[in-house]
Every structure is written in C-alpha cells, then in structure tokens.
Amino acid sequence: MDENKIRSELAEVLANDPNNYSKILELSSKLASFDEDNVRFSVDAGVIDRLGTELVARQETAVSELVKNSYDADAVKVTLKFEDSDSIGGTLFIDDDGLGMTKDQLINGFMRISSTDKLRNPLSERYNRKRAGQKGIGRFAVQRLGEKLTITTQTLNDDFALVLTIDWNKYQGDKDLANITNKIISVPKRKEEGTTLKIEGLKDRWSQAAIKRIYRYVSAIIQPFPLSEQEENITDEEDIIDPGFKTIFKKIENDRSIIIADESKMIYDHALAEIEGWIDNNGLGIYSIISEKLDLEEYGEIGSDPDDMSVPFSELKKVRFKAYYYIYNAGLIPKMHETSIKKLAKTSGGIRLYRNGFRVLPYGEPGDDWLKLDKSVTRRSILPVHNNQNFFGFVELTDKEGRFNETSSREGLLENEALIQLQNFVYRTLLSGVIKIAEERNVKIVSGQQKEGKLYEKIEVRIKDIAHTLEALDLELEKEEGNIQVKKRRKKRLKKLQKDIKEVAELQKEETSKMLKEKSMLRVLSSVGITIGQFIHEVRDYVSSMESDVKFLLEKLRSDTVLTERLLILDKNITTFKSYTSYFDNVISQNVVRELIPIEIQNRAEYFWKSIHNDAVKSGIKFNMPIRNGVYLYTRPMHPSEWSSILFNLYTNAKKAIKRTKSSGEIKIECGLENNNIYLEFSDTGDGISEENEEKIFEEFFTTTSPNTFEEIDESNEITGTGLGLKIVKDIVSNYRGSIQVVSPKEGFNTCIRIDIPQANDKELDDYGL
C-alpha cells in the first residue's frame, strides 16, 4: 500500500468512523514508516512472553508477586482459590479487599510496561505499608501463570466495577505491541472495593505441596496477627492503623473447597500454648496460660513486687500482650510444619511493640532482645527454653497520656520508669507461663531439682524483682533513700557483680566458639566420609572398565585398527578417571585448612562441573556449564570443602534418579542473588520426588535406594543410599542460617532443589580482601 492510499484511508476513517481507535492507530503507524528523516522504536508483541519467562521463571515466584500486589493495595485479606489444578489447564482466582483500581490506574499502571508508580509512591495509600512487590513484575507474573486473564476491580468512590480481559495468546512475535487491543467494560459493582484476578489455562500443575510453598514465600510480609481491640483505639483519621494482612490458600477438589494454608493452619495452630497478659484499671497485672495440647488453662496475677502480687504497676495503664509459645525438636510440632515455623521465627519471632497502633522499632526485630529473653537463656537460671525465637507475639500500648515517649532518633522508647515496668511485666508473665508449662510436661526447671520417682519435685520458682536487668536495678538504687555509705557499698558490689558477669560471658563466648568449630569439623569429616564412599563405587566401575580394556588389548594385539580404537577408549577412560580423582584430592586437601572464607558460588559450581562433566557424558547425561544470574555471588564465610560435598551429593542423587528412568537425562545448575541470599538451584530430569517425600528426603536414614542384603549390593550396579547425604547437606546449609527445599521444577525438568545462603556482607568481604 502506497503512502497516498494510506492517507486517504486514514482520512476516511477519521470522517466516518472516528471511534475506531485501533484502525486509526494501525494506519498512523503505517504512515509513520514513510518518514525517512526520523526513526522510532517499535516493540514486538512477543516481548511479553519473553519477559514473563525471563523475569518470573518459577510458579511460586509468580503467585507471590500477585499476593504482594494485593498487600501493596492495602488489602486486609486475599484469598487464592485453585480449581482443577492437579493437571495443566486449571483456573486460579486471586481475590482481595484492597483499594481496587480506577480506570486511569488500570490503563497507566497495570497496562503500562515499566510503570514508575512504585518508585514515586514507595508507601501504600491507606496504611503506609512499604511496598513489597517488585516494580512492574505483576503483569508478567500473570502471563507466566496462564493463558487468559480477567481483572475485575472496583474502588470505594466509583459506583461501578471495571472488567478487563487479556488473552496472552494474542501476544505473538512479528506483531506490533501497540496494535493489540484488550476490551475493558463497566459492570455493576460486586463488592465495595477490591480486585479479583481470574487466571485461566494454568501452565503448571498445582499440588498441595506447591501451594504450601507459596505461603512460605509470602509469609515474610504477613503481620503475625491483627492488633487486639483495635476499634477502641481509633479516635480520628490520623489514628487509622494497619490491621494486618491475611492470606488464605484454597483448593477445589470434587466440588469441595479445602483450605490448604493460612496463618492459623501453618503457624498458630501448632503453638504449644498461648500466653496472654493485661493490666487492669487498677494497675494490677493478670495473665492466662492456655494449652489444648497439655489440657492446661491457668490464670494468675502479676504485681510490681514479686513478693506481694497486690502491689500495682504505677506507670502501666491499658497494656495488653499476647504470645504464642513453641518448643522445637521435641515432637510437639508436626515435622512438615516445624521447619517452616523455625525459619519464620528467625525473622519474625520475638515480641513486637505497638504504641497507639503504630509499630515501634527495633522491638521484636531479629537480634533485638529488649525483654532480655535471650540473655536469660544464657544465664541458665531457668532451664526450659524461652528465647525470642520460641515466641510469636506483640505488646499493645494505648498511651494517650504520653508515659512512653520515643527517642529523638525514633529508634525505641526512652528508658524511663514506665518502660522498666513494662519490661518487668511482660518478662515475668512469659516466664510464669514457661515454668507452668514445664511443670505440666514434667521437665526440669532449675539445676539441682531432684526427681521423686518418675516425676520432678514440685518447685516454686521465684522470678526475681521489679528490675530483671542489672541496669534497671542500678536505676532503682539511685532512687533509694537512706545512708549514703550503705548506698556506696551497694554500688560497689553491683559494679563488681557486673564485672564478674562480663568475665563469665567472655569465657562462655570462647567455649561456645571452640565447640562450634569442633562441631563444624566433625560435620565436614562425616560429609567427606560419605563422599569417599560414593567415590569408591565410581573407582570400582572405572577400574573394571580399564581391566577389561587391557585384557582385550592382550588378546587382539595383532589387529591394528581395532587396537587403535580400543586404545582411544582406554585413553578417554583414564583421562576421565584422573579428572575425577583430582576433584576428590582437592576435597580432601581442603580439610587441612580450617579457616572459613566467603565462597563465590558460581566459581565453585563451575569447578565442580569441569571435574564431573566427563562422568556425566559417560553416563549419557547432558550437563552444561552452570548458569550465572548475577555477579560477585559470595556467600557468608564457609568451609571450602562443604560445597564440594553439597554438590557431589546433589549430583549423585540426580544421577540415580535419571538412571531409574532408564533413559538419557539432563542436569542443570543455576546460581544467583535474590533478597540478600545467594542461591543455587540443582535441577534434573530424573523420576522426581513424590509429594509425601518432599520433606522426608532431608531426614536422617531416609533413602529409596538401600539394598536389603549384602548380596544385593554385589549384584547391583546401583549407587546405594545411606540416607545421610541430604541430611548432612541440610545441616551444613542450616548451620549458616540458610535453607534447602524442594521447589517446583522449571520447564523440561522433574526435580529442582534450591539452596539459599546469606550473602557475605561488606565487612566479611573486606576482611578477606574480596
């Protein structure tokens, strides 16, 4: 079509069909192509598919981004419902009660690639939440998940809802992105406000285990539980507070809706006890300890004087707190939930503090010990566990009188009498609960406590004084009236006590450091032992092959052509063998060096690949160079040989899984940086891991390859399993506050194991000159 014909057609459309914007845009684009003096960028529609695949590789990441978008929209609750998801082609509904979107926000926000809204507005509109979603990822997450999207959204101020339908199949290559249209219509409102996403033609299967993994992904942004009695605290618009964010994951099976995961199902239902405390109108503390598992319901009083419970707290009014108490590694939490709860406790455990509805930092942050719970555990005067990670809870202060004031830097509250009494009340109430629970469980409470038959003697443990820290005791002595000489003597004794405790703490720190080093070396040596066991099997296989080749050469010495061919095979086997042995020689030599150093994970993976690649080829396995997603991928300081053991264990497991399929296979390693963690993903095309075994594979002595008899070991050419390999790998990873889990495999693979290790900080890199 020539330029004049396009001009004529465009003029005709403008005159007779001025609302046909798609045709006008198409003709205008064609007309612009005749501009020989200026050029413009054009966008191929296929970019949508490519960005979806590259930016959001895994299904959990895609769904978590959409949940974060609901959080950013100030939703209080979001429900995810999976229909017919056991096979590809199902439907996912994501329904929230957030602010919803206006037509302008829908067009210039969701439909605009690389929108800058989250850069310009880093806090949410209603609750001032720090936005959690990555900028612009949401739309690509939807495309990654399914074939078709329907958005229904409404805001509080509009009297209608907007419905937008997008068929992602339209976005094929060789089409101009601007020429693809999506219909948007207005319909009656379905609720006051909020957004519903309907994603049809799901590209992945969604098992219950996969749905639970999404919950773990988004749990970091979920407030442990809403503030109690929040309605009573709101007096004007400035007092609007964040009520928290609740997620519910449902699955439709046989027309029945099943809740797969929410905060009560995943976390709070598994608490051993709930400990609650409040201050009445007279300043007296009251507490309750409730445990269904122990059939315990206890109520009591806490006064400011431990020896007289009727003495009120003079500075505390309208104080309430609640804490969920957990005891780990004691068979009190189901195994499948215990790992995720312990992981969450590292970042969200402890007792948080809210004043007039607003969070006060740093109370309850990782590493903060404002109630001296961790310090109390190290003193070991009370033996049952009670550090911060044993609790999920919060304190709510209604402080209209200004008894609690923030410091000028807004980092914490001023150290005054009110704060000391608050610490005393919460600490002593928690310890009362811990001790009562220990008595019910017949657990030793203090050293020296004797057994009477099968039971420990009943013991009244006194949680001492109004000031449970030396600093608070010092403050009390300053206020005390009396003989100045007596006060000086007390002051001198207190200083000596502080010095003695400091010295003991230093000694304990040294002993703990020695113990951890010894424990680390024992773990390293045990992992090397398993590695050597696997190596012996491989050596036997290679030696057998070489012996066969030598025997053949002796018999066929006269046949030069055949002789040459077999010599080449022998040479290749020996080369592979040397590469294999050099790798293990390096692993053993690394154990001589005991210093922990930051590990560049990609370099480590590439070294492993070079050493093991020939073996993979010999086994008929495709194993390409590990993929790097980022630079400077240094983990926190680790022992060098630990990664050798980790990678070899993952490799041999993958090799066994592929061999069970009785076909050639593929192994893939990817390394990168995400959320201040260095990650490594190890994928294979083996026979996969069943849903019921996803948690079990990391338990000691669990294996699917153990023979029943010694005869079976000799008859089989399989690598037999001890059930310790992945347990040791998990122990190594956990020791560095990392995580290892089975995640959904990427396209073309059947299994993916992901390891996350905290990234080395600047100081650690500087210390090692990196």
KOLLODREN-175094 format. One record per residue (C-alpha): residue in one letter; x, y, z. Coordinates in steps of 0.5 Angstrom, whole numbers, plus 500, padded with zeros to 3 digits. Layout:
<rs>
AXYZ/...
</rs>
This chain:
<rs>
M500500500/D503507498/E503513502/N497517499/K493511499/I494510507/R493518508/S486517504/E484511508/L486515515/A482521513/E476517511/V476513518/L477520522/A471522518/N466516518/D469512524/P472517529/N472512535/N475506531/Y482508535/S485501533/K485502526/I487510527/L493507531/E495502526/L494507520/S498512523/S504507525/K504505517/L504512515/A510514520/S514509517/F515513511/D518518515/E525518512/D528523516/N526520523/V526513526/R522511532/F523505537/S518499536/V516494541/D515487538/A509484542/G513477543/V517481549/I511480553/D512472553/R520473554/L520478560/G515473563/T519467562/E526471564/L523475570/V519470573/A522463572/R518459578/Q511459579/E512460586/T515467585/A510469580/V504468585/S508471591/E509477587/L501478586/V500477593/K505482594/N501487590/S495486594/Y499488600/D501494597/A494496595/D492496603/A488489603/V487486609/K485479607/V487476600/T484469598/L487465593/K483459590/F486454585/E481450581/D482443577/S490445579/D492438579/S493438572/I495443567/G490448565/G486449571/T484456574/L487461579/F482466583/I486472587/D481476591/D483482595/D479487599/G484492598/L483499595/G482497588/M484501581/T481507578/K481507570/D487511570/Q491507575/L489501571/I491504564/N497508566/G499503572/F498495570/M498496562/R504501562/I510497562/S516499567/S511504570/T514508576/D509509581/K512505586/L518509585/R514515586/N510512592/P514508596/L509507601/S502505600/E496510601/R492508606/Y496504611/N503507609/R506500608/K513500605/R511497598/A513489598/G512488590/Q518488585/K516494580/G513492574/I513485575/G506483577/R503483570/F509479567/A507474573/V500473571/Q503472564/R508467566/L502463570/G496462565/E493463558/K488468560/L487474565/T480477567/I481483572/T475485576/T476492580/Q473497584/T474503588/L470506594/N469512591/D466509584/D459506583/F461501578/A467496577/L471495571/V473489568/L479488563/T480481559/I487480556/D488474552/W496473552/N496468546/K495475542/Y502477544/Q506473539/G512475535/D512479529/K506484531/D507491534/L505491541/A501498540/N496495535/I494489540/T488491544/N484489550/K477490552/I475494558/I468495560/S464497566/V459493570/P455493577/K460493583/R461486586/K463489593/E465495596/E472495594/G478491592/T481487586/T480480583/L484476578/K482470574/I487467571/E485461566/G489456563/L494455568/K501453565/D503449571/R500443576/W499446583/S499440588/Q498442596/A506442597/A507447592/I501451594/K504451601/R511453598/I508460596/Y505461603/R512460606/Y515465600/V510471602/S510470610/A515475611/I511480609/I505478614/Q504481620/P504475626/F496477628/P492483628/L492488634/S487486639/E481491640/Q484496635/E477499634/E477502641/N484506640/I481510633/T479517635/D481521629/E483520622/E491520624/D490514628/I488509622/I492503623/D495497619/P490492622/G495486619/F495482612/K492475612/T493470606/I488464605/F490459600/K484454598/K484448593/I477446590/E477438590/N471434588/D467441588/R469442596/S473448598/I479446602/I484451606/I491449604/A495454608/D493460612/E497463618/S493459624/K494453620/M501454618/I503457625/Y499459630/D495452631/H502449632/A504453638/L504449645/A501455649/E498462648/I501467654/E497473655/G497479660/W494485661/I494491666/D487492669/N484499671/N488499678/G495498675/L495490677/G497485672/I493479670/Y495473666/S493467663/I496461660/I492456655/S495450652/E490445649/K496440648/L497440655/D490441657/L492447661/E488453663/E491457668/Y490465671/G494469676/E496476678/I503479677/G504485682/S510490681/D513487688/P515479686/D513478694/D507482694/M502481688/S497486690/V502492689/P500495683/F504498677/S504505678/E506507671/L502502667/K495503664/K492500658/V497495657/R496488653/F500483650/K499476647/A505471645/Y505464642/Y510459645/Y514454641/I518448643/Y522446638/N526439637/A521436642/G516432638/L511438639/I510441632/P509436626/K515435622/M512438616/H511445619/E517445624/T522447619/S518453616/I516456623/K523455626/K525459619/L520464620/A522465628/K529467625/T526474622/S519475626/G520471632/G520475639/I515480642/R514486638/L511493641/Y506497638/R504504641/N498508639/G497503634/F504504630/R510499631/V516502635/L522499632/P527496634/Y523492639/G522485636/E527486630/P532480629/G538481634/D534485639/D533483646/W529488649/L526483654/K533480656/L530473654/D536471650/K540474656/S536470661/V537463657/T545464657/R545465665/R541458665/S538460672/I531458669/L533452664/P526451660/V527454653/H525461653/N529466648/N526470643/Q525465637/N521461642/F515466642/F511470636/G508476640/F506483641/V505488646/E500494645/L500500649/T495505649/D499511651/K495518650/E498521657/G505520654/R508516659/F512512654/N516517649/E520515643/T527518643/S529524638/S532519633/R525515633/E529508635/G526506641/L523509647/L526513653/E529509658/N524511664/E520508670/A514506665/L519502660/I522499666/Q515497669/L513494662/Q519490661/N518487668/F511486667/V512482660/Y518478662/R516476669/T509474665/L512470660/L517466665/S511465669/G508461663/V514458661/I515455668/K508453669/I508449662/A515446664/E512443671/E506440666/R511437662/N515434668/V521438665/K527440670/I526448671/V532449675/S539446676/G539442683/Q532440682/Q531433684/K527427682/E521424686/G520417683/K518419675/L517426677/Y521432679/E519435685/K515441685/I518447686/E516454686/V521459682/R521466684/I522471678/K526476682/D525483683/I522489679/A528490675/H530484672/T536487669/L543490673/E542497669/A535497672/L537495679/D542501678/L537506677/E533503683/L539504688/E540511685/K533513687/E533510694/E533514700/G538512706/N545512709/I550515704/Q555510706/V550504705/K549506698/K556507696/R557500699/R552497695/K554501689/K561498689/R558491690/L554492684/K560494680/K564488682/L558484680/Q557487673/K565486672/D564478674/I558477670/K562480664/E568476665/V564470665/A560472659/E567472655/L569466658/Q563463656/K563466649/E570463648/E568456650/T562457645/S567459639/K571453641/M565448641/L562451634/K569450631/E569443633/K562441631/S564444624/M570440623/L566434625/R561435620/V566436615/L569430616/S563426616/S561429610/V568427607/G567420609/I560420605/T564423599/I569418599/G564412600/Q561415593/F568415590/I570408592/H564406588/E566410582/V573408582/R571401582/D567402576/Y573405572/V578400574/S573395572/S573398565/M580399565/E582392567/S577390561/D581394556/V588392558/K585384557/F582386550/L589389548/L593383550/E588378546/K588383540/L595385539/R595384532/S589388530/D592395529/T585398527/V581395533/L588396537/T588404536/E580404537/R581401544/L587405546/L583411545/I577409549/L582407555/D586414554/K579417555/N577413561/I584414564/T583422563/T576422566/F579418572/K584423573/S580429573/Y575425578/T581423583/S584431582/Y577433585/F577429591/D584430592/N582437592/V577436597/I581432602/S587437602/Q582443603/N580440610/V587442612/V585449612/R580450618/E579458616/L572460614/I572464608/P567467603/I565463598/E564465590/I559460589/Q559461581/N566459581/R565453586/A560451581/E564451575/Y570448578/F565442580/W562442573/K569442570/S571436575/I565432574/H563433566/N566427563/D563423568/A556426566/V558425559/K560417560/S553416564/G549419558/I547426562/K547433559/F550437564/N552444561/M556450564/P553453571/I548459569/R550465573/N545470574/G549476577/V556478579/Y560477586/L556472589/Y560471595/T556467601/R558469608/P564465611/M564458610/H569452610/P571451602/S570443602/E563444605/W561446598/S565440595/S560435599/I554439598/L555439590/F557432590/N551429594/L546433589/Y550430583/T550423585/N542424588/A541427581/K545421577/K541416581/A534419579/I536419572/K538412572/R532410575/T528413569/K532408564/S533414559/S538419558/G538426562/E540433564/I542436570/K542444570/I546449576/E544456576/C547461581/G545468583/L543473588/E536474591/N533478597/N541479600/N541471599/I546467595/Y542462591/L544455588/E539451584/F540444582/S535441577/D535434574/T530430569/G530424574/D524421576/G522426581/I521427588/S514425591/E510430595/E510426601/N517425601/E519433599/E520434607/K523427609/I529427604/F532431609/E531427615/E537422617/F537415614/F531416609/T533413603/T530410597/T536406594/S538402600/P539394599/N536389603/T542385604/F550385602/E549380596/E544385593/I550390594/D555386590/E549384585/S547391583/N551397580/E547402583/I550407588/T547405594/G544410599/T546411606/G540416608/L545421611/G547425605/L542430604/K541431612/I548433612/V547438607/K542441610/D546441617/I551445613/V546450610/S542451616/N549452620/Y550458616/R543460617/G541458610/S535454607/I535448603/Q528446600/V525442594/V522448590/S517447583/P522445577/K523449571/E520447564/G523441562/F526438569/N522434574/T526436580/C529442583/I533443590/R534450592/I539452597/D540460600/I546462604/P546469607/Q550474602/A557476605/N557483608/D562489606/K566487613/E567480611/L569481604/D574487607/D577482612/Y578477606/G581482601/L575481597/
</rs>
